Amino acid sequence: MPFADLTLRDFLAQTAAKQPTPGGGAVAGAAGALAAALAQMVVSYSLGKKNLADHQPLLQDANHRLERARIMLLELADEDAAAYGLVNELSKLPETDPRRMRDLPTALQASVDVPLSVAACATDLLRLMRDLAGKSNAYLRSDLAIAAILAEATARSAAWNVTINVPQLADPAHRDRVSRQTRTLVETAQALAAEVERACV
């Protein structure tokens, strides 16, 4: 069942259980979806306000983008769980097993690509939150700051899954590119989150 269809109680129970998924990757995606949802609440309380009339086009665009991000991050949580589950399954097969030899490289690539996408999405969220700071409902600035903290945590958490899986990729040059890209995303996310927090004080 997709994580979006679970109750929060069930998602937490499944995460806590002694089973490979949902794990850290799915939790990172869910945290990102929460960040997007909280930022969208800030936007909802900002749309239509007279004192924010000049910022309505930005707010309307942000509302649509945050909606898409919320859905995408939950879908990425599902994809991460599926990728890790497949890697876990294939890794238990004998090294000479045809299915392992055929499918494991693709599964390993997915176990890197999906969290990298989560980190990139979280960083994009933070850019949007930076744009919203000072142009959205001032009474909800603590919520915007919390959304930024969650988005930063999402990027950093997803980066851990990239870091733990990237050594299994076959091409050293590709491993280096992915590692550099991941570090850049985390550094950018940290800087943006700090900027949002400062703007929300």
VENFENDA-V207265 format. One record per residue. PHI is phi in whole degrees, 0 to 359 (999 if undefined). PSI is psi in whole degrees, -180 to 180 (* if undefined). Layout:
PHI | PSI
PHI | PSI
This chain:
999 | 133
302 | 147
299 | -31
297 | -22
267 | -5
275 | 150
289 | 159
300 | -40
302 | -45
291 | -39
298 | -43
295 | -41
295 | -41
293 | -37
295 | -39
285 | -18
288 | 158
280 | 80
204 | 154
292 | -30
225 | 149
288 | 143
236 | -151
299 | -36
294 | -44
295 | -39
296 | -39
299 | -45
298 | -42
295 | -38
296 | -39
296 | -40
296 | -38
296 | -41
300 | -46
296 | -42
296 | -41
292 | -41
296 | -36
293 | -34
298 | -42
301 | -44
295 | -41
301 | -36
278 | 0
251 | -28
296 | 133
84 | -2
281 | 133
298 | -38
286 | -5
243 | 23
303 | -38
292 | -19
255 | 6
300 | -41
301 | -43
299 | -44
293 | -40
296 | -44
297 | -42
298 | -38
300 | -45
293 | -42
293 | -39
291 | -36
299 | -48
297 | -42
296 | -40
299 | -45
294 | -45
297 | -41
291 | -34
291 | -38
295 | -39
294 | -32
299 | -43
297 | -44
296 | -38
296 | -45
298 | -41
294 | -42
296 | -47
294 | -40
300 | -40
290 | -43
301 | -44
299 | -43
294 | -49
292 | -33
293 | -21
277 | -12
282 | 156
303 | 147
300 | -24
268 | 1
295 | 129
302 | -39
294 | -42
298 | -46
296 | -35
280 | -43
258 | -21
296 | -42
302 | -41
292 | -40
295 | -40
295 | -40
297 | -41
296 | -34
291 | -14
260 | -44
296 | -40
293 | -52
296 | -29
296 | -39
295 | -38
298 | -46
298 | -41
294 | -41
295 | -41
296 | -38
292 | -39
297 | -39
302 | -43
295 | -35
298 | -41
293 | -41
297 | -36
299 | -41
292 | -30
281 | -26
299 | 125
84 | -6
236 | 16
227 | 178
304 | 116
295 | -25
288 | -14
250 | 21
294 | -28
294 | -35
293 | -38
294 | -40
296 | -42
295 | -40
300 | -40
294 | -41
299 | -43
295 | -39
294 | -40
298 | -44
299 | -36
298 | -48
299 | -46
293 | -39
294 | -45
298 | -37
299 | -34
298 | -39
291 | -35
297 | -49
301 | -39
284 | -25
260 | -24
297 | -31
299 | -18
276 | -9
287 | 146
284 | -37
271 | 114
300 | -39
295 | -40
294 | -41
302 | -44
295 | -42
298 | -45
295 | -41
297 | -42
295 | -43
298 | -40
294 | -45
299 | -41
297 | -43
298 | -44
295 | -45
298 | -41
294 | -44
298 | -43
297 | -43
294 | -42
294 | -42
298 | -42
297 | -38
295 | -43
297 | -46
300 | -44
299 | -40
290 | -22
268 | -7
295 | *
